[in-house]
């Protein structure tokens, strides 16, 4: 659960400045004791209290080299390229089968 910055700052301030225990601050603010401990530790280390746990990477993404080979292949991968274009919402490349 993500907490508002104001709650985080109040909790850290209660523990560091007002000499409340993490347990007491957790009870007063209705926040988990472990979360307050983590925030106080991060502040002491000079780190931000909110950190993203998302990796920021897509592990099954088609590589640029593979996409380029598909684009460069004459006619063989056109159905696959059309699917990729539809998924990406791209209509920049005309899709033709080479047969009229």
C-alpha positions, 0 to 999 in steps of 0.5 A: 500500500502506498502512503501519502508523503505527508503521512510518511513525513509525519511518521518519520518526524515522530520517530526522529524528532519527537522521540516516539517509538515506531510502534507508537507512531504506527498506532497513532497514524494507523500505519504498519510498524515495519513501514515506519521502520523502513522509512526511518532507515531510508531517511537515516541513509539519505535515501528517498522514502518512496521507491518503485519496486517495478523493474522498468524492464519488459522481459519478453519484449521483441528485440530491435534486431529481430524487428529490423530483420522482420522489416527487411525480409521480403514478403516472408514476414508480412503477416507477422509485421501486420500483427506487430503494427496493429499491436503498436497502433502503427500504420506507417508501413503499408502491408502488401503481400506482393501478389495482386 
